[in-house]
């Protein structure tokens, strides 16, 4: 009798795009669309569409694989599996997972980028990254540049 070897076939299924959020996280499902400002003080898992700003001081933000975010993000830790167009600021760690696509600038203490993740923008890593609105100039841009309507006219 010969040797029979089992082979494993790995194929992506639609169910693979469903992730389980961390226990205790607030969840925004993939069918939800939000336009405007989203803020809070608890962990957030979002897999829907957001346009505007997301500010979660002292909390973790997870952008799921089905998410489409056109917003500036500010949180303690940010984990991205989906698409983000906007600037990202974290006082702790930013993780770009394999399926992440980021178009915007990143500022954090620590950054982790998995193979196949994509980023188009500037990266600033420093020991202390103030959360937007807590620095000396709350109107300052991601890297301290300030712009107003009169400057843009």
Buried (B, 14 or more C-beta within 10 A) or exposed (E): EEEEEEEEEEEEEEEEBEBEBEEEBEBBEBEEEBEEEBEBEEBBBBBBBBBBBBBBBBBBBBBBBBBBBBBBBBBBBBBBBBBBBBBBBBBBBBBBBEBBBBBBBBBBBEBEBEEEBEBEBEBBEEEEBBBBEEEEEEEBEBEEEEEEEEEEE
